[in-house]
Amino acid sequence: MNLGCIRIDQRNWRGDIDEPKTAKSRQTLALAALTDRYRVWIATLKHRDAEAWVFRQEEGKRQPMRDSGVRKALKLVAAAEGCDFPGLGPHSLRRANIQAKRIKAGKRSKAKVVEMKGTDTAA
């Protein structure tokens, strides 16, 4: 967190906590403008040790948030920020992030990305 980054070392899919499926899935993500928000959020957590989850089920519990909880929280934040759309979820954000990285690397044209319904990263 001191560098404004988080490291993805585990995956949680429908309660199955395991290593990411591929080596590329283990990655460090820059938080950029969200760094201060994450610092504040993490400071409020009861459990902040290496085994703690940033997004847990309920206060005091040590299990990760369920998929439905992630989607609900994501929709609430997106609505508050004015960027919610039908179909918004973890998968659409993941796809949009991948496309944005490809555009930056010059591997995909912006016109092709605009075709993706609801995930216009070219705008």
Sequence and secondary structure as in RCSB ss.txt:
>XXXX:A:sequence
MNLGCIRIDQRNWRGDIDEPKTAKSRQTLALAALTDRYRVWIATLKHRDAEAWVFRQEEGKRQPMRDSGVRKALK
LVAAAEGCDFPGLGPHSLRRANIQAKRIKAGKRSKAKVVEMKGTDTAA
>XXXX:A:secstr
 TTSEEEE  EEETTEEE  SSGGGSEEEE GGGHHHHHHHHHH S  STT  SSBSSTT  SB  HHHHHHHHH
HHHHHHT   TT SHHHHHHHHHHHHHHHHT S HHHHHTSTT     
